[in-house]
Amino acid sequence: MKTCFNCNTTEKEIPLLDLHYQEGKLFICPRCLPQLIHKPTNLVGTLPGAEKIQPADEV
Ligand SMILES: [Zn+2]
C-alpha cells in the first residue's frame, strides 16, 4: 500500500502523487504538497535533505 511519506495517508483514502527524489520514489498527498512547494522546511524529519530545498516562491 502506498502512503504519503509525510502524513502516511494511504492511496485508498486520497490520491497520491509520485515524486522522484534522490534516485528513489516517494508519494505525497495533495494536503502535504503545498508544504513541499511553499514550506519545504516543514518536512524536515520526514524528507531527507528538506532543509536544503528552496521554497518555490522565493526562487
Ligand atoms: Zn500527506
N, CA, C, O and the ligand as a Tripos MOL2 file, in Angstrom:
@<TRIPOS>MOLECULE
protein
  237   235    60     0     0
PROTEIN
NO_CHARGES

@<TRIPOS>ATOM
      1 N           0.8450   -1.2000    0.0000 N.3       1 MET1
      2 CA          0.0000    0.0000    0.0000 C.3       1 MET1
      3 C           0.8790    1.2480    0.0000 C.2       1 MET1
      4 O           1.7650    1.3930    0.8420 O.2       1 MET1
      5 N           0.6280    2.1370   -0.9420 N.am      2 LYS2
      6 CA          1.4170    3.3590   -0.9950 C.3       2 LYS2
      7 C           0.8630    4.3700    0.0120 C.2       2 LYS2
      8 O          -0.3480    4.4820    0.2010 O.2       2 LYS2
      9 N           1.7650    5.0900    0.6430 N.am      3 THR3
     10 CA          1.3510    6.0920    1.6210 C.3       3 THR3
     11 C           2.1250    7.3900    1.4100 C.2       3 THR3
     12 O           3.2480    7.3820    0.9040 O.2       3 THR3
     13 N           1.5190    8.4850    1.7990 N.am      4 CYS4
     14 CA          2.2100    9.7760    1.7790 C.3       4 CYS4
     15 C           3.3980    9.7040    2.7350 C.2       4 CYS4
     16 O           3.2460    9.3000    3.8880 O.2       4 CYS4
     17 N           4.5880   10.0970    2.2560 N.am      5 PHE5
     18 CA          5.7660    9.9920    3.1180 C.3       5 PHE5
     19 C           5.6570   10.8900    4.3370 C.2       5 PHE5
     20 O           6.2980   10.6380    5.3570 O.2       5 PHE5
     21 N           4.8480   11.9360    4.2360 N.am      6 ASN6
     22 CA          4.7980   12.9190    5.3180 C.3       6 ASN6
     23 C           3.7320   12.6030    6.3620 C.2       6 ASN6
     24 O           4.0000   12.6870    7.5600 O.2       6 ASN6
     25 N           2.5330   12.2430    5.9270 N.am      7 CYS7
     26 CA          1.4390   12.0540    6.8900 C.3       7 CYS7
     27 C           0.9070   10.6250    6.8980 C.2       7 CYS7
     28 O           0.0140   10.2890    7.6760 O.2       7 CYS7
     29 N           1.4700    9.7800    6.0180 N.am      8 ASN8
     30 CA          1.1000    8.3660    5.9800 C.3       8 ASN8
     31 C          -0.3350    8.0770    5.5640 C.2       8 ASN8
     32 O          -0.8200    6.9630    5.7580 O.2       8 ASN8
     33 N          -1.0140    9.0550    4.9980 N.am      9 THR9
     34 CA         -2.3280    8.7800    4.4190 C.3       9 THR9
     35 C          -2.1500    7.8090    3.2560 C.2       9 THR9
     36 O          -1.2060    7.9400    2.4770 O.2       9 THR9
     37 N          -3.0440    6.8460    3.1380 N.am     10 THR10
     38 CA         -2.8660    5.8180    2.1140 C.3      10 THR10
     39 C          -3.5500    6.1950    0.8110 C.2      10 THR10
     40 O          -4.4280    7.0570    0.7760 O.2      10 THR10
     41 N          -3.1330    5.5380   -0.2510 N.am     11 GLU11
     42 CA         -3.7270    5.7670   -1.5700 C.3      11 GLU11
     43 C          -5.1990    5.3610   -1.5980 C.2      11 GLU11
     44 O          -5.9280    5.7100   -2.5260 O.2      11 GLU11
     45 N          -5.6210    4.6380   -0.5980 N.am     12 LYS12
     46 CA         -7.0250    4.2610   -0.5110 C.3      12 LYS12
     47 C          -7.9000    5.4340   -0.0910 C.2      12 LYS12
     48 O          -9.0690    5.5300   -0.4670 O.2      12 LYS12
     49 N          -7.2990    6.3270    0.7030 N.am     13 GLU13
     50 CA         -8.0590    7.4520    1.2590 C.3      13 GLU13
     51 C          -7.9890    8.7040    0.4080 C.2      13 GLU13
     52 O          -8.9200    9.5100    0.4060 O.2      13 GLU13
     53 N          -6.8760    8.8740   -0.3260 N.am     14 ILE14
     54 CA         -6.6410   10.1390   -1.0290 C.3      14 ILE14
     55 C          -5.7390    9.8370   -2.2370 C.2      14 ILE14
     56 O          -4.8870    8.9530   -2.1560 O.2      14 ILE14
     57 N          -5.9120   10.5470   -3.3370 N.am     15 PRO15
     58 CA         -5.0000   10.3290   -4.4640 C.3      15 PRO15
     59 C          -3.5930   10.7670   -4.0930 C.2      15 PRO15
     60 O          -3.4040   11.8420   -3.5240 O.2      15 PRO15
     61 N          -2.6240    9.9560   -4.4060 N.am     16 LEU16
     62 CA         -1.2340   10.2920   -4.1030 C.3      16 LEU16
     63 C          -0.5030   10.6740   -5.3770 C.2      16 LEU16
     64 O          -0.8010   10.1730   -6.4610 O.2      16 LEU16
     65 N           0.4530   11.5650   -5.2250 N.am     17 LEU17
     66 CA          1.3040   11.9790   -6.3380 C.3      17 LEU17
     67 C           2.6600   11.3130   -6.2120 C.2      17 LEU17
     68 O           3.2020   11.1640   -5.1170 O.2      17 LEU17
     69 N           3.1910   10.9190   -7.3480 N.am     18 ASP18
     70 CA          4.5290   10.3240   -7.3960 C.3      18 ASP18
     71 C           5.5980   11.3940   -7.3360 C.2      18 ASP18
     72 O           5.4970   12.4110   -8.0220 O.2      18 ASP18
     73 N           6.5990   11.1850   -6.5430 N.am     19 LEU19
     74 CA          7.7700   12.0570   -6.5500 C.3      19 LEU19
     75 C           8.9820   11.2160   -6.8820 C.2      19 LEU19
     76 O           9.0980   10.0700   -6.4480 O.2      19 LEU19
     77 N           9.8760   11.7890   -7.6470 N.am     20 HIS20
     78 CA         11.1470   11.1270   -7.9180 C.3      20 HIS20
     79 C          12.2040   11.9550   -7.2220 C.2      20 HIS20
     80 O          12.3820   13.1310   -7.5380 O.2      20 HIS20
     81 N          12.8940   11.3650   -6.2970 N.am     21 TYR21
     82 CA         13.7750   12.1480   -5.4410 C.3      21 TYR21
     83 C          14.9590   11.2950   -5.0180 C.2      21 TYR21
     84 O          14.8030   10.1770   -4.5260 O.2      21 TYR21
     85 N          16.1420   11.8510   -5.2220 N.am     22 GLN22
     86 CA         17.3750   11.1800   -4.8280 C.3      22 GLN22
     87 C          17.4060    9.7230   -5.2960 C.2      22 GLN22
     88 O          17.7070    8.8040   -4.5340 O.2      22 GLN22
     89 N          17.0820    9.5540   -6.5760 N.am     23 GLU23
     90 CA         17.1110    8.2480   -7.2220 C.3      23 GLU23
     91 C          16.0910    7.2590   -6.6730 C.2      23 GLU23
     92 O          16.1400    6.0690   -6.9870 O.2      23 GLU23
     93 N          15.1790    7.7470   -5.8640 N.am     24 GLY24
     94 CA         14.1400    6.8730   -5.3410 C.3      24 GLY24
     95 C          12.7790    7.4330   -5.6940 C.2      24 GLY24
     96 O          12.6600    8.4110   -6.4320 O.2      24 GLY24
     97 N          11.7640    6.7990   -5.1580 N.am     25 LYS25
     98 CA         10.4020    7.2040   -5.4370 C.3      25 LYS25
     99 C           9.6760    7.4070   -4.1190 C.2      25 LYS25
    100 O           9.7760    6.5920   -3.2020 O.2      25 LYS25
    101 N           8.9410    8.5130   -4.0430 N.am     26 LEU26
    102 CA          8.1600    8.8070   -2.8470 C.3      26 LEU26
    103 C           6.7520    9.1630   -3.2930 C.2      26 LEU26
    104 O           6.5130    9.4650   -4.4620 O.2      26 LEU26
    105 N           5.8380    9.1230   -2.3610 N.am     27 PHE27
    106 CA          4.4720    9.5350   -2.6590 C.3      27 PHE27
    107 C           4.0830   10.6340   -1.6960 C.2      27 PHE27
    108 O           4.4470   10.6120   -0.5200 O.2      27 PHE27
    109 N           3.3350   11.6010   -2.2150 N.am     28 ILE28
    110 CA          2.8650   12.6930   -1.3600 C.3      28 ILE28
    111 C           1.3930   12.9210   -1.6460 C.2      28 ILE28
    112 O           0.9390   12.7360   -2.7750 O.2      28 ILE28
    113 N           0.6510   13.3220   -0.6310 N.am     29 CYS29
    114 CA         -0.7690   13.5810   -0.8340 C.3      29 CYS29
    115 C          -0.9730   15.0710   -1.1100 C.2      29 CYS29
    116 O          -0.1010   15.8800   -0.7910 O.2      29 CYS29
    117 N          -2.1080   15.4430   -1.6970 N.am     30 PRO30
    118 CA         -2.3590   16.8500   -2.0370 C.3      30 PRO30
    119 C          -2.3750   17.7590   -0.8090 C.2      30 PRO30
    120 O          -2.1640   18.9650   -0.9360 O.2      30 PRO30
    121 N          -2.6200   17.2030    0.3660 N.am     31 ARG31
    122 CA         -2.6310   18.0480    1.5660 C.3      31 ARG31
    123 C          -1.2250   18.4370    1.9930 C.2      31 ARG31
    124 O          -1.0230   19.4920    2.5950 O.2      31 ARG31
    125 N          -0.2540   17.5870    1.6830 N.am     32 CYS32
    126 CA          1.1230   17.8850    2.0650 C.3      32 CYS32
    127 C           1.8930   18.5770    0.9390 C.2      32 CYS32
    128 O           2.9250   19.2020    1.1810 O.2      32 CYS32
    129 N           1.3930   18.4650   -0.2730 N.am     33 LEU33
    130 CA          2.1030   19.0490   -1.4120 C.3      33 LEU33
    131 C           2.3570   20.5530   -1.2560 C.2      33 LEU33
    132 O           3.4580   21.0090   -1.5640 O.2      33 LEU33
    133 N           1.3830   21.3380   -0.7910 N.am     34 PRO34
    134 CA          1.6470   22.7760   -0.6270 C.3      34 PRO34
    135 C           2.8250   23.0640    0.3140 C.2      34 PRO34
    136 O           3.5400   24.0510    0.1420 O.2      34 PRO34
    137 N           3.0120   22.2070    1.2910 N.am     35 GLN35
    138 CA          4.1650   22.4070    2.1830 C.3      35 GLN35
    139 C           5.4700   22.1940    1.4360 C.2      35 GLN35
    140 O           6.4400   22.9260    1.6310 O.2      35 GLN35
    141 N           5.4820   21.1750    0.5730 N.am     36 LEU36
    142 CA          6.6910   20.9150   -0.2020 C.3      36 LEU36
    143 C           6.9920   22.1020   -1.1250 C.2      36 LEU36
    144 O           8.1540   22.4250   -1.3690 O.2      36 LEU36
    145 N           5.9520   22.7360   -1.6270 N.am     37 ILE37
    146 CA          6.1310   23.8660   -2.5430 C.3      37 ILE37
    147 C           6.5410   25.1310   -1.7800 C.2      37 ILE37
    148 O           7.4880   25.8200   -2.1620 O.2      37 ILE37
    149 N           5.8210   25.4200   -0.7110 N.am     38 HIS38
    150 CA          5.9900   26.7240   -0.0640 C.3      38 HIS38
    151 C           6.8110   26.6900    1.2140 C.2      38 HIS38
    152 O           7.4820   27.6660    1.5490 O.2      38 HIS38
    153 N           6.7610   25.5690    1.9330 N.am     39 LYS39
    154 CA          7.4560   25.4890    3.2150 C.3      39 LYS39
    155 C           8.1760   24.1520    3.3620 C.2      39 LYS39
    156 O           7.8840   23.3700    4.2670 O.2      39 LYS39
    157 N           9.1260   23.9020    2.4510 N.am     40 PRO40
    158 CA          9.7920   22.5890    2.4950 C.3      40 PRO40
    159 C          10.4590   22.2900    3.8360 C.2      40 PRO40
    160 O          10.6350   21.1290    4.2040 O.2      40 PRO40
    161 N          10.8280   23.3400    4.5590 N.am     41 THR41
    162 CA         11.4700   23.0670    5.8510 C.3      41 THR41
    163 C          10.5040   22.4260    6.8400 C.2      41 THR41
    164 O          10.9460   21.8290    7.8220 O.2      41 THR41
    165 N           9.1940   22.5330    6.6060 N.am     42 ASN42
    166 CA          8.2240   21.8190    7.4530 C.3      42 ASN42
    167 C           8.3920   20.3080    7.3470 C.2      42 ASN42
    168 O           7.9550   19.5610    8.2220 O.2      42 ASN42
    169 N           9.0270   19.8720    6.2690 N.am     43 LEU43
    170 CA          9.1380   18.4330    6.0240 C.3      43 LEU43
    171 C          10.4470   17.8540    6.5540 C.2      43 LEU43
    172 O          10.7150   16.6640    6.3920 O.2      43 LEU43
    173 N          11.2560   18.6940    7.1840 N.am     44 VAL44
    174 CA         12.4770   18.1840    7.8180 C.3      44 VAL44
    175 C          12.0610   17.1210    8.8330 C.2      44 VAL44
    176 O          11.1720   17.3370    9.6560 O.2      44 VAL44
    177 N          12.7140   15.9910    8.7540 N.am     45 GLY45
    178 CA         12.3270   14.8940    9.6450 C.3      45 GLY45
    179 C          11.6250   13.7860    8.8830 C.2      45 GLY45
    180 O          11.8140   12.6080    9.1870 O.2      45 GLY45
    181 N          10.8140   14.1500    7.8930 N.am     46 THR46
    182 CA         10.1910   13.1000    7.0800 C.3      46 THR46
    183 C          10.8190   13.0240    5.6900 C.2      46 THR46
    184 O          10.7180   11.9960    5.0210 O.2      46 THR46
    185 N          11.4710   14.1110    5.2500 N.am     47 LEU47
    186 CA         12.0960   14.1200    3.9220 C.3      47 LEU47
    187 C          13.5770   14.4370    4.0720 C.2      47 LEU47
    188 O          13.9290   15.5440    4.4810 O.2      47 LEU47
    189 N          14.4510   13.4890    3.7510 N.am     48 PRO48
    190 CA         15.8850   13.7530    3.8890 C.3      48 PRO48
    191 C          16.3110   14.9260    3.0120 C.2      48 PRO48
    192 O          15.9710   14.9700    1.8300 O.2      48 PRO48
    193 N          17.0450   15.8660    3.5760 N.am     49 GLY49
    194 CA         17.5400   16.9950    2.7940 C.3      49 GLY49
    195 C          16.5310   18.1160    2.6180 C.2      49 GLY49
    196 O          16.7980   19.0720    1.8910 O.2      49 GLY49
    197 N          15.3830   18.0200    3.2640 N.am     50 ALA50
    198 CA         14.3380   19.0420    3.0980 C.3      50 ALA50
    199 C          14.8440   20.4310    3.4600 C.2      50 ALA50
    200 O          14.3890   21.4290    2.9000 O.2      50 ALA50
    201 N          15.7810   20.4930    4.3920 N.am     51 GLU51
    202 CA         16.2860   21.8030    4.8210 C.3      51 GLU51
    203 C          17.0400   22.5270    3.7080 C.2      51 GLU51
    204 O          17.2640   23.7340    3.7900 O.2      51 GLU51
    205 N          17.4340   21.7810    2.6590 N.am     52 LYS52
    206 CA         18.1950   22.4040    1.5690 C.3      52 LYS52
    207 C          17.3080   22.8160    0.4010 C.2      52 LYS52
    208 O          17.7830   23.4420   -0.5470 O.2      52 LYS52
    209 N          16.0160   22.4680    0.4610 N.am     53 ILE53
    210 CA         15.1300   22.7880   -0.6660 C.3      53 ILE53
    211 C          14.6270   24.2180   -0.5280 C.2      53 ILE53
    212 O          14.1370   24.6250    0.5260 O.2      53 ILE53
    213 N          14.7620   24.9800   -1.6300 N.am     54 GLN54
    214 CA         14.3030   26.3640   -1.6490 C.3      54 GLN54
    215 C          12.7870   26.3950   -1.8710 C.2      54 GLN54
    216 O          12.2860   25.7170   -2.7690 O.2      54 GLN54
    217 N          12.0570   27.1640   -1.0730 N.am     55 PRO55
    218 CA         10.6290   27.3190   -1.3590 C.3      55 PRO55
    219 C          10.4340   27.9050   -2.7460 C.2      55 PRO55
    220 O          11.1850   28.7850   -3.1650 O.2      55 PRO55
    221 N           9.4130   27.4090   -3.4660 N.am     56 ALA56
    222 CA          9.2030   27.8060   -4.8570 C.3      56 ALA56
    223 C           9.0090   29.3060   -5.0040 C.2      56 ALA56
    224 O           9.4640   29.8950   -5.9850 O.2      56 ALA56
    225 N           8.3340   29.9360   -4.0350 N.am     57 ASP57
    226 CA          8.0320   31.3480   -4.2010 C.3      57 ASP57
    227 C           9.2030   32.2600   -3.8370 C.2      57 ASP57
    228 O           9.0890   33.4800   -3.9500 O.2      57 ASP57
    229 N          10.3200   31.6870   -3.4050 N.am     58 GLU58
    230 CA         11.4850   32.5190   -3.1110 C.3      58 GLU58
    231 C          12.5660   32.3930   -4.1720 C.2      58 GLU58
    232 O          13.6200   33.0220   -4.0770 O.2      58 GLU58
    233 N          12.2940   31.5730   -5.1880 N.am     59 VAL59
    234 CA         13.3070   31.3980   -6.2320 C.3      59 VAL59
    235 C          13.1460   32.4860   -7.2870 C.2      59 VAL59
    236 O          13.9020   32.5210   -8.2580 O.2      59 VAL59
    237 ZN          0.3360   13.7930    3.2650 Zn       60 ZN60
@<TRIPOS>BOND
     1     1     2 1
     2     2     3 1
     3     3     4 2
     4     3     5 am
     5     5     6 1
     6     6     7 1
     7     7     8 2
     8     7     9 am
     9     9    10 1
    10    10    11 1
    11    11    12 2
    12    11    13 am
    13    13    14 1
    14    14    15 1
    15    15    16 2
    16    15    17 am
    17    17    18 1
    18    18    19 1
    19    19    20 2
    20    19    21 am
    21    21    22 1
    22    22    23 1
    23    23    24 2
    24    23    25 am
    25    25    26 1
    26    26    27 1
    27    27    28 2
    28    27    29 am
    29    29    30 1
    30    30    31 1
    31    31    32 2
    32    31    33 am
    33    33    34 1
    34    34    35 1
    35    35    36 2
    36    35    37 am
    37    37    38 1
    38    38    39 1
    39    39    40 2
    40    39    41 am
    41    41    42 1
    42    42    43 1
    43    43    44 2
    44    43    45 am
    45    45    46 1
    46    46    47 1
    47    47    48 2
    48    47    49 am
    49    49    50 1
    50    50    51 1
    51    51    52 2
    52    51    53 am
    53    53    54 1
    54    54    55 1
    55    55    56 2
    56    55    57 am
    57    57    58 1
    58    58    59 1
    59    59    60 2
    60    59    61 am
    61    61    62 1
    62    62    63 1
    63    63    64 2
    64    63    65 am
    65    65    66 1
    66    66    67 1
    67    67    68 2
    68    67    69 am
    69    69    70 1
    70    70    71 1
    71    71    72 2
    72    71    73 am
    73    73    74 1
    74    74    75 1
    75    75    76 2
    76    75    77 am
    77    77    78 1
    78    78    79 1
    79    79    80 2
    80    79    81 am
    81    81    82 1
    82    82    83 1
    83    83    84 2
    84    83    85 am
    85    85    86 1
    86    86    87 1
    87    87    88 2
    88    87    89 am
    89    89    90 1
    90    90    91 1
    91    91    92 2
    92    91    93 am
    93    93    94 1
    94    94    95 1
    95    95    96 2
    96    95    97 am
    97    97    98 1
    98    98    99 1
    99    99   100 2
   100    99   101 am
   101   101   102 1
   102   102   103 1
   103   103   104 2
   104   103   105 am
   105   105   106 1
   106   106   107 1
   107   107   108 2
   108   107   109 am
   109   109   110 1
   110   110   111 1
   111   111   112 2
   112   111   113 am
   113   113   114 1
   114   114   115 1
   115   115   116 2
   116   115   117 am
   117   117   118 1
   118   118   119 1
   119   119   120 2
   120   119   121 am
   121   121   122 1
   122   122   123 1
   123   123   124 2
   124   123   125 am
   125   125   126 1
   126   126   127 1
   127   127   128 2
   128   127   129 am
   129   129   130 1
   130   130   131 1
   131   131   132 2
   132   131   133 am
   133   133   134 1
   134   134   135 1
   135   135   136 2
   136   135   137 am
   137   137   138 1
   138   138   139 1
   139   139   140 2
   140   139   141 am
   141   141   142 1
   142   142   143 1
   143   143   144 2
   144   143   145 am
   145   145   146 1
   146   146   147 1
   147   147   148 2
   148   147   149 am
   149   149   150 1
   150   150   151 1
   151   151   152 2
   152   151   153 am
   153   153   154 1
   154   154   155 1
   155   155   156 2
   156   155   157 am
   157   157   158 1
   158   158   159 1
   159   159   160 2
   160   159   161 am
   161   161   162 1
   162   162   163 1
   163   163   164 2
   164   163   165 am
   165   165   166 1
   166   166   167 1
   167   167   168 2
   168   167   169 am
   169   169   170 1
   170   170   171 1
   171   171   172 2
   172   171   173 am
   173   173   174 1
   174   174   175 1
   175   175   176 2
   176   175   177 am
   177   177   178 1
   178   178   179 1
   179   179   180 2
   180   179   181 am
   181   181   182 1
   182   182   183 1
   183   183   184 2
   184   183   185 am
   185   185   186 1
   186   186   187 1
   187   187   188 2
   188   187   189 am
   189   189   190 1
   190   190   191 1
   191   191   192 2
   192   191   193 am
   193   193   194 1
   194   194   195 1
   195   195   196 2
   196   195   197 am
   197   197   198 1
   198   198   199 1
   199   199   200 2
   200   199   201 am
   201   201   202 1
   202   202   203 1
   203   203   204 2
   204   203   205 am
   205   205   206 1
   206   206   207 1
   207   207   208 2
   208   207   209 am
   209   209   210 1
   210   210   211 1
   211   211   212 2
   212   211   213 am
   213   213   214 1
   214   214   215 1
   215   215   216 2
   216   215   217 am
   217   217   218 1
   218   218   219 1
   219   219   220 2
   220   219   221 am
   221   221   222 1
   222   222   223 1
   223   223   224 2
   224   223   225 am
   225   225   226 1
   226   226   227 1
   227   227   228 2
   228   227   229 am
   229   229   230 1
   230   230   231 1
   231   231   232 2
   232   231   233 am
   233   233   234 1
   234   234   235 1
   235   235   236 2
@<TRIPOS>SUBSTRUCTURE
     1 MET1         2 RESIDUE 1 A MET
     2 LYS2         6 RESIDUE 1 A LYS
     3 THR3        10 RESIDUE 1 A THR
     4 CYS4        14 RESIDUE 1 A CYS
     5 PHE5        18 RESIDUE 1 A PHE
     6 ASN6        22 RESIDUE 1 A ASN
     7 CYS7        26 RESIDUE 1 A CYS
     8 ASN8        30 RESIDUE 1 A ASN
     9 THR9        34 RESIDUE 1 A THR
    10 THR10       38 RESIDUE 1 A THR
    11 GLU11       42 RESIDUE 1 A GLU
    12 LYS12       46 RESIDUE 1 A LYS
    13 GLU13       50 RESIDUE 1 A GLU
    14 ILE14       54 RESIDUE 1 A ILE
    15 PRO15       58 RESIDUE 1 A PRO
    16 LEU16       62 RESIDUE 1 A LEU
    17 LEU17       66 RESIDUE 1 A LEU
    18 ASP18       70 RESIDUE 1 A ASP
    19 LEU19       74 RESIDUE 1 A LEU
    20 HIS20       78 RESIDUE 1 A HIS
    21 TYR21       82 RESIDUE 1 A TYR
    22 GLN22       86 RESIDUE 1 A GLN
    23 GLU23       90 RESIDUE 1 A GLU
    24 GLY24       94 RESIDUE 1 A GLY
    25 LYS25       98 RESIDUE 1 A LYS
    26 LEU26      102 RESIDUE 1 A LEU
    27 PHE27      106 RESIDUE 1 A PHE
    28 ILE28      110 RESIDUE 1 A ILE
    29 CYS29      114 RESIDUE 1 A CYS
    30 PRO30      118 RESIDUE 1 A PRO
    31 ARG31      122 RESIDUE 1 A ARG
    32 CYS32      126 RESIDUE 1 A CYS
    33 LEU33      130 RESIDUE 1 A LEU
    34 PRO34      134 RESIDUE 1 A PRO
    35 GLN35      138 RESIDUE 1 A GLN
    36 LEU36      142 RESIDUE 1 A LEU
    37 ILE37      146 RESIDUE 1 A ILE
    38 HIS38      150 RESIDUE 1 A HIS
    39 LYS39      154 RESIDUE 1 A LYS
    40 PRO40      158 RESIDUE 1 A PRO
    41 THR41      162 RESIDUE 1 A THR
    42 ASN42      166 RESIDUE 1 A ASN
    43 LEU43      170 RESIDUE 1 A LEU
    44 VAL44      174 RESIDUE 1 A VAL
    45 GLY45      178 RESIDUE 1 A GLY
    46 THR46      182 RESIDUE 1 A THR
    47 LEU47      186 RESIDUE 1 A LEU
    48 PRO48      190 RESIDUE 1 A PRO
    49 GLY49      194 RESIDUE 1 A GLY
    50 ALA50      198 RESIDUE 1 A ALA
    51 GLU51      202 RESIDUE 1 A GLU
    52 LYS52      206 RESIDUE 1 A LYS
    53 ILE53      210 RESIDUE 1 A ILE
    54 GLN54      214 RESIDUE 1 A GLN
    55 PRO55      218 RESIDUE 1 A PRO
    56 ALA56      222 RESIDUE 1 A ALA
    57 ASP57      226 RESIDUE 1 A ASP
    58 GLU58      230 RESIDUE 1 A GLU
    59 VAL59      234 RESIDUE 1 A VAL
    60 ZN60       237 GROUP 0 **** ****
